[in-house]
């Protein structure tokens, strides 16, 4: 649906007058060519209102697991609307019941009961509620503090912003925050908070969690939360011992382990869930994004039978969390169709294979550039960190707007990706092919090469 110049101009003005745009400053969107209307998507490509087509190297905002244009998801949604579109949440519905059972089959071992909601932020909020309500029902109401990691993102609701360790400049507008967050080092080996190197570091980033628990008092700690691999923390891949050690620390002090798999769930890392790479199971897990591939709002938090039974045997006999549309029949039908595609087309395995291909392609092509400090990834979650000096790992001056410039140049050459501080982030749909990835590698290589020359490297 290509629009005329006049219509494009009218639509842009409507946005500026009537809509809050997220993520980037308004001044950025007002610059010529920055505000784009995406009007069509097919597979791993999208087209804007001026007729230009792009590789969707970000899968939307990391949610487009099965890619664009999957008519069967729309068919499932439409067919469900014919039968039953809405019902009050105190009534059960067949698609939600089927989805809950299906999730219990693909979730990590022991996670058998799910609370549905509408987004990743709501999923994190629900998980925090599960942890708190469990401790109260278990006779430990003082357990309210949550340990998160510096650099982690948890969503934009108030409690989620409070426990997050990133976007502090933005979140400061909303202070005072909910007084429950304690933050520790992230397993970010390239920039270790302790100035150490693995394995000589002896996992100080994990051991800091135990020190904080003891300092605050175990009787006050509700949960340790974190993404198995953090997208917002530059795709920092933890050492293989990190999560098993964190799991053992939580068990030692009766603290719940809560994994945020909003991004890493549903095949993004080359396994159904990121935690499965390290052979442990959390007490609570939350998910969204890839759950529906963004075709319809959906999210959830799942926990163990033990925790669920304790909550449901408490004074309220239920989890005190009931978003109006969580688990509604239409979204549940869409999610079931999405999962069926992932299974039928073996997209989890494809994520593992294509992710390895993309990572090796970047290492082969980008390592020659002096401004590339590190390249890391797991499945189709890949980060390329840029530096001003490889030896010192010095960041570029923020005023240089390096990642904005990279973002713009990639977009101009037909690749949509994400940038975060010093890192280019690639998270293409799980249905991506080697041919698609070769195009992405060529574009990123060309853009980084041009920028390095421009900067005099």
C-alpha positions as CSV (number, residue, x, y, z in Angstrom):
1,X,0.0,0.0,0.0
2,X,2.3,2.7,-1.3
3,X,1.1,6.2,-0.3
4,X,1.5,9.5,-2.2
5,X,3.9,12.2,-0.8
6,X,0.9,14.2,0.3
7,X,-0.7,11.3,2.1
8,X,2.5,10.4,3.8
9,X,2.9,14.0,5.0
10,X,-0.7,14.1,6.3
11,X,-0.1,10.8,8.2
12,X,3.1,12.0,9.7
13,X,1.4,15.1,11.0
14,X,-1.4,13.0,12.5
15,X,1.2,11.0,14.4
16,X,2.9,14.1,15.8
17,X,-0.4,15.6,16.9
18,X,-2.1,12.6,18.3
19,X,0.3,9.7,19.1
20,X,3.1,9.2,21.6
21,X,5.9,7.5,19.8
22,X,8.1,5.2,21.9
23,X,11.9,4.6,22.4
24,X,13.4,7.5,20.4
25,X,13.2,11.2,21.1
26,X,10.5,13.2,19.2
27,X,13.2,15.3,17.6
28,X,14.6,12.1,16.0
29,X,11.3,11.2,14.5
30,X,10.9,14.7,13.1
31,X,14.1,14.5,11.1
32,X,13.4,13.9,7.4
33,X,12.9,10.2,6.6
34,X,13.0,9.0,10.2
35,X,9.3,8.4,10.8
36,X,8.3,5.5,8.6
37,X,4.9,3.8,8.1
38,X,5.4,0.1,7.7
39,X,2.4,-1.2,5.7
40,X,3.2,-4.8,4.7
41,X,5.2,-7.7,6.0
42,X,6.0,-11.1,4.4
43,X,8.4,-13.7,5.8
44,X,11.5,-11.8,7.1
45,X,10.8,-8.6,5.1
46,X,8.6,-5.5,5.6
47,X,7.7,-2.7,3.2
48,X,7.1,1.0,4.0
49,X,4.4,3.4,2.6
50,X,6.9,4.7,0.1
51,X,7.5,1.2,-1.4
52,X,10.9,0.4,0.1
53,X,11.5,-3.1,1.4
54,X,13.7,-4.0,4.4
55,X,15.0,-7.1,6.0
56,X,13.5,-7.3,9.5
57,X,16.7,-8.0,11.4
58,X,14.9,-7.2,14.7
59,X,11.8,-9.3,14.3
60,X,9.8,-6.3,15.3
61,X,11.0,-5.8,18.8
62,X,12.3,-9.4,19.1
63,X,8.9,-10.9,19.0
64,X,8.3,-12.0,15.4
65,X,9.4,-15.7,15.8
66,X,7.5,-17.1,12.8
67,X,7.9,-14.1,10.6
68,X,5.3,-11.9,8.8
69,X,2.2,-12.8,6.9
70,X,1.3,-16.0,8.6
71,X,-2.3,-16.3,7.5
72,X,-3.0,-19.4,9.6
73,X,-2.6,-17.4,12.8
74,X,-5.2,-14.9,11.5
75,X,-7.4,-17.8,10.5
76,X,-7.2,-19.2,14.0
77,X,-8.1,-15.9,15.5
78,X,-11.0,-15.3,13.1
79,X,-12.4,-18.8,13.6
80,X,-12.3,-18.3,17.4
81,X,-14.1,-15.0,17.1
82,X,-16.9,-16.8,15.3
83,X,-17.3,-19.1,18.3
84,X,-16.4,-17.0,21.3
85,X,-14.4,-13.7,21.3
86,X,-14.7,-12.6,25.0
87,X,-15.7,-14.0,28.3
88,X,-15.1,-12.8,31.9
89,X,-11.9,-14.3,33.3
90,X,-13.6,-16.2,36.1
91,X,-15.0,-18.5,33.4
92,X,-12.7,-21.1,31.7
93,X,-12.5,-21.2,28.0
94,X,-11.3,-24.1,25.8
95,X,-8.4,-22.4,23.9
96,X,-6.9,-21.1,27.2
97,X,-7.2,-24.6,28.7
98,X,-5.5,-26.2,25.7
99,X,-2.8,-23.5,25.7
100,X,-2.0,-24.0,29.5
101,X,-1.6,-27.7,28.9
102,X,0.6,-27.2,25.9
103,X,2.8,-24.8,27.8
104,X,3.2,-27.3,30.6
105,X,4.6,-29.7,27.9
106,X,7.2,-27.3,26.4
107,X,8.2,-25.3,29.5
108,X,11.3,-26.4,31.5
109,X,10.8,-29.3,33.9
110,X,8.5,-28.6,36.9
111,X,6.9,-25.5,35.6
112,X,3.3,-26.7,35.3
113,X,0.9,-23.9,36.1
114,X,0.5,-20.6,34.2
115,X,-1.1,-17.2,34.8
116,X,-2.0,-15.5,31.6
117,X,-1.6,-11.8,30.9
118,X,-1.1,-9.5,27.9
119,X,2.5,-8.4,27.7
120,X,6.1,-8.9,28.9
121,X,5.7,-6.1,31.5
122,X,2.6,-7.7,32.9
123,X,4.3,-11.1,32.8
124,X,7.1,-9.8,35.0
125,X,4.7,-8.1,37.3
126,X,2.7,-11.3,37.6
127,X,5.9,-13.2,38.4
128,X,6.8,-10.7,41.2
129,X,3.3,-11.2,42.6
130,X,3.6,-15.0,42.5
131,X,6.9,-14.8,44.5
132,X,5.5,-12.4,47.1
133,X,2.2,-14.2,47.5
134,X,4.0,-17.5,47.9
135,X,6.2,-16.2,50.7
136,X,3.2,-14.7,52.5
137,X,1.3,-18.0,52.2
138,X,4.4,-19.8,53.4
139,X,4.5,-17.8,56.6
140,X,7.4,-15.5,55.6
141,X,5.7,-12.1,54.8
142,X,9.0,-10.1,55.2
143,X,10.4,-11.6,52.1
144,X,9.7,-8.7,49.7
145,X,13.1,-7.6,48.3
146,X,14.1,-8.6,44.8
147,X,17.7,-9.0,43.5
148,X,18.1,-8.1,39.9
149,X,21.2,-7.4,37.7
150,X,22.6,-4.0,36.6
151,X,21.8,-3.6,33.0
152,X,18.7,-5.8,32.9
153,X,15.4,-4.6,31.6
154,X,12.1,-5.8,33.1
155,X,9.4,-3.7,31.5
156,X,7.7,-0.3,31.8
157,X,5.2,-0.8,34.6
158,X,6.1,0.7,37.9
159,X,7.3,-2.3,39.7
160,X,9.2,-3.5,36.7
161,X,10.9,-0.2,36.3
162,X,11.8,-0.4,40.0
163,X,13.6,-3.7,39.7
164,X,15.3,-3.0,36.3
165,X,18.9,-2.1,36.1
166,X,18.9,-0.1,32.9
167,X,17.4,3.1,31.5
168,X,18.1,4.8,34.8
169,X,18.1,8.2,33.2
170,X,14.5,7.7,32.0
171,X,13.3,5.9,35.1
172,X,14.5,8.7,37.3
173,X,11.5,10.7,36.1
174,X,9.3,8.4,38.1
175,X,11.1,8.3,41.4
176,X,10.5,7.4,44.1
177,X,10.3,3.9,42.8
178,X,8.8,0.8,44.5
179,X,11.3,0.2,47.4
180,X,12.2,-3.4,46.8
181,X,15.1,-3.6,44.3
182,X,18.7,-4.7,45.0
183,X,21.0,-4.8,42.1
184,X,24.1,-7.0,41.5
185,X,26.7,-7.4,38.8
186,X,25.7,-8.9,35.4
187,X,27.6,-11.8,34.0
188,X,29.1,-9.5,31.4
189,X,32.6,-11.0,31.0
190,X,33.7,-8.5,28.3
191,X,33.2,-5.7,30.8
192,X,33.5,-7.4,34.2
193,X,32.3,-5.2,37.1
194,X,35.1,-6.6,39.2
195,X,37.9,-6.1,36.6
196,X,38.5,-9.8,36.5
197,X,38.7,-12.5,33.8
198,X,37.0,-15.8,33.5
199,X,37.7,-18.4,34.9
200,X,40.1,-16.8,37.3
201,X,37.2,-14.6,38.5
202,X,35.7,-17.6,40.3
203,X,32.2,-16.3,39.3
204,X,32.2,-13.2,41.5
205,X,29.1,-12.0,39.7
206,X,27.2,-15.0,41.0
207,X,28.8,-14.9,44.4
208,X,27.8,-11.3,44.8
209,X,24.2,-12.5,45.0
210,X,25.0,-14.5,48.1
211,X,26.8,-11.6,49.7
212,X,23.7,-9.4,49.1
213,X,21.4,-12.0,50.5
214,X,23.4,-12.3,53.7
215,X,23.9,-8.5,54.0
216,X,20.1,-7.9,53.6
217,X,19.1,-10.9,55.6
218,X,17.7,-14.0,53.8
219,X,14.4,-13.6,55.6
220,X,13.9,-10.3,53.6
221,X,14.7,-11.7,50.1
222,X,11.8,-12.8,47.9
223,X,13.5,-13.6,44.6
224,X,16.5,-13.3,42.3
225,X,15.4,-12.3,38.8
226,X,17.2,-12.2,35.5
227,X,17.2,-13.1,31.8
228,X,19.1,-16.2,31.0
229,X,20.8,-14.0,28.4
230,X,20.2,-10.3,28.5
231,X,19.3,-8.5,25.3
232,X,19.5,-5.1,27.1
233,X,22.9,-6.0,28.5
234,X,24.5,-6.3,25.1
235,X,23.8,-10.0,24.7
236,X,26.2,-10.9,27.5
237,X,26.5,-14.7,27.5
238,X,27.0,-16.0,31.1
239,X,29.7,-18.6,31.9
240,X,28.4,-22.1,31.9
241,X,28.6,-22.3,35.7
242,X,26.8,-19.1,36.4
243,X,23.1,-20.2,36.4
244,X,23.7,-23.5,38.2
245,X,25.6,-21.6,40.9
246,X,22.8,-19.0,41.2
247,X,20.3,-21.8,41.4
248,X,22.2,-23.4,44.3
249,X,22.5,-20.0,46.1
250,X,18.7,-19.5,45.9
251,X,18.0,-23.0,47.2
252,X,20.4,-22.5,50.1
253,X,18.5,-19.5,51.4
254,X,14.9,-20.3,50.4
255,X,14.9,-17.5,47.7
256,X,12.9,-18.1,44.5
257,X,14.7,-18.0,41.2
258,X,12.7,-16.1,38.6
259,X,13.8,-16.1,34.9
260,X,12.6,-13.4,32.5
261,X,12.3,-15.1,29.2
262,X,10.2,-12.5,27.4
263,X,12.9,-12.3,24.7
264,X,14.7,-15.6,25.1
265,X,11.6,-17.8,25.2
266,X,10.0,-19.7,22.3
267,X,13.1,-20.6,20.4
268,X,15.0,-17.3,20.2
269,X,18.2,-18.9,21.7
270,X,18.1,-22.2,19.8
271,X,16.1,-24.0,22.5
272,X,12.5,-23.5,23.6
273,X,13.7,-21.5,26.6
274,X,17.0,-19.9,27.3
275,X,17.5,-21.6,30.7
276,X,17.6,-25.0,29.0
277,X,21.1,-24.2,27.8
278,X,22.4,-24.6,31.3
279,X,20.3,-27.5,32.5
280,X,18.5,-25.9,35.4
281,X,14.9,-24.9,36.0
282,X,13.7,-21.6,37.7
283,X,10.9,-21.5,40.2
284,X,9.1,-18.9,38.1
285,X,9.4,-18.1,34.4
286,X,7.7,-15.3,32.4
287,X,7.2,-15.1,28.7
288,X,5.6,-13.0,25.9
289,X,6.9,-11.7,22.5
290,X,7.6,-15.0,20.7
291,X,4.7,-16.6,22.4
292,X,2.4,-15.1,19.8
293,X,5.0,-13.7,17.4
294,X,3.4,-10.3,18.0
295,X,0.2,-11.2,16.1
296,X,-1.9,-10.7,19.2
297,X,-1.1,-9.4,22.7
298,X,-0.2,-12.3,25.0
299,X,2.0,-13.1,27.9
300,X,2.2,-15.3,31.0
301,X,4.1,-16.4,34.0
302,X,4.4,-20.0,35.0
303,X,5.5,-21.7,38.3
304,X,5.8,-25.0,39.9
305,X,3.1,-27.2,41.4
306,X,4.6,-26.7,44.8
307,X,4.4,-22.9,44.7
308,X,0.9,-22.9,43.0
309,X,-0.5,-25.3,45.7
310,X,0.9,-23.1,48.5
311,X,-0.7,-20.0,46.9
312,X,-4.0,-21.7,46.3
313,X,-4.2,-23.2,49.8
314,X,-3.7,-19.7,51.3
315,X,-6.4,-17.5,52.7
316,X,-7.5,-16.3,49.3
317,X,-7.2,-19.7,47.6
318,X,-6.1,-18.0,44.3
319,X,-3.4,-15.9,42.8
320,X,-4.2,-12.2,43.2
321,X,-3.6,-11.3,39.6
322,X,-6.3,-11.2,37.0
323,X,-5.8,-8.9,34.0
324,X,-9.0,-8.5,32.0
325,X,-7.8,-10.1,28.8
326,X,-5.2,-12.5,30.1
327,X,-5.9,-15.9,28.6
328,X,-8.9,-14.7,26.5
329,X,-10.0,-17.2,23.9
330,X,-8.9,-15.2,20.9
331,X,-5.4,-14.6,22.0
332,X,-5.1,-18.2,23.2
333,X,-6.2,-19.5,19.8
334,X,-3.6,-17.2,18.1
335,X,-0.8,-18.5,20.4
336,X,-1.7,-22.1,19.8
337,X,-1.5,-21.5,16.0
338,X,1.9,-19.8,16.5
339,X,3.3,-22.6,18.5
340,X,2.0,-25.1,15.9
341,X,4.1,-23.3,13.2
342,X,7.2,-23.3,15.4
343,X,6.8,-27.0,15.9
344,X,5.8,-28.0,12.4
345,X,8.7,-26.0,10.7
346,X,11.3,-27.0,13.4
347,X,12.0,-23.3,14.0
348,X,13.8,-23.9,17.3
349,X,16.3,-26.0,15.5
350,X,16.5,-23.5,12.7
351,X,17.2,-20.8,15.3
352,X,20.2,-22.8,16.6
353,X,21.6,-23.5,13.1
354,X,21.0,-20.1,11.6
355,X,22.2,-18.4,14.8
356,X,25.5,-20.2,14.6
357,X,25.8,-19.3,10.9
358,X,25.1,-15.6,11.6
359,X,27.6,-15.5,14.6
360,X,30.4,-17.1,12.5
361,X,29.6,-14.8,9.6
362,X,29.9,-11.8,11.7
363,X,33.2,-13.0,13.3
364,X,34.6,-13.8,9.9
365,X,33.6,-10.4,8.4
366,X,33.6,-7.9,11.2
367,X,36.6,-8.9,13.3
368,X,38.9,-7.0,10.9
369,X,37.3,-3.7,11.9
370,X,39.2,-1.8,14.6
371,X,36.0,-0.4,16.0
372,X,34.5,-3.9,16.7
373,X,35.3,-5.0,20.2
374,X,33.4,-8.2,20.7
375,X,30.9,-10.4,18.8
376,X,28.7,-12.7,20.8
377,X,25.4,-14.6,20.5
378,X,23.3,-17.6,21.2
379,X,20.8,-18.8,18.7
380,X,19.3,-15.8,16.8
381,X,20.2,-13.4,19.5
382,X,23.5,-11.7,18.4
383,X,25.3,-8.6,19.5
384,X,28.2,-6.7,17.9
385,X,29.8,-4.3,20.4
386,X,31.6,-1.3,19.1
387,X,34.5,0.4,20.8
388,X,36.7,3.4,20.4
389,X,39.8,1.4,21.4
390,X,40.0,-2.4,21.3
391,X,42.8,-2.5,23.9
392,X,41.1,-0.4,26.6
393,X,37.5,-1.3,25.5
394,X,36.8,2.5,25.7
395,X,33.3,3.6,24.7
396,X,32.8,6.2,22.0
397,X,31.9,9.6,23.2
398,X,28.0,9.7,23.6
399,X,27.9,12.9,21.6
400,X,29.1,11.0,18.5
401,X,25.8,9.1,18.4
402,X,27.6,6.1,16.9
403,X,24.7,3.6,17.3
404,X,22.2,6.1,15.9
405,X,24.4,6.6,12.9
406,X,24.8,2.8,12.5
407,X,21.0,2.4,12.8
408,X,20.3,5.0,10.1
409,X,22.9,3.6,7.7
410,X,21.7,0.1,8.0
411,X,18.1,1.2,7.5
412,X,19.1,3.2,4.4
413,X,20.6,0.0,3.0
414,X,17.5,-2.1,3.7
415,X,18.1,-3.6,7.2
416,X,16.1,-3.0,10.3
417,X,18.0,-3.8,13.5
418,X,18.2,-2.5,17.1
419,X,20.9,-0.5,18.7
420,X,21.6,-0.2,22.4
421,X,24.3,2.1,23.6
422,X,27.5,0.6,22.0
423,X,26.0,-2.6,20.6
424,X,24.3,-3.5,17.3
425,X,21.6,-6.1,18.1
426,X,20.3,-8.7,15.6
427,X,17.3,-10.8,16.4
428,X,15.7,-11.9,13.0
429,X,12.7,-14.1,12.7
430,X,13.3,-17.8,13.4
431,X,12.3,-18.7,9.9
432,X,15.3,-16.8,8.4
433,X,17.5,-18.5,5.8
434,X,21.2,-18.4,5.0
435,X,20.5,-16.2,2.0
436,X,18.7,-13.7,4.3
437,X,21.5,-13.8,6.7
438,X,24.2,-13.3,4.0
439,X,22.4,-10.0,3.1
440,X,22.3,-8.9,6.7
441,X,26.0,-9.7,7.1
442,X,26.9,-7.8,4.0
443,X,25.0,-4.7,5.1
444,X,26.4,-4.6,8.6
445,X,29.9,-5.2,7.3
446,X,29.5,-2.4,4.8
447,X,28.1,0.0,7.3
448,X,30.7,-0.7,10.0
449,X,33.5,-0.5,7.3
450,X,32.3,2.9,6.1
451,X,32.0,4.2,9.7
452,X,35.5,3.0,10.6
453,X,36.9,4.9,7.6
454,X,34.9,8.0,8.4
455,X,36.3,7.9,12.0
456,X,39.9,7.5,10.7
457,X,40.5,3.9,11.8
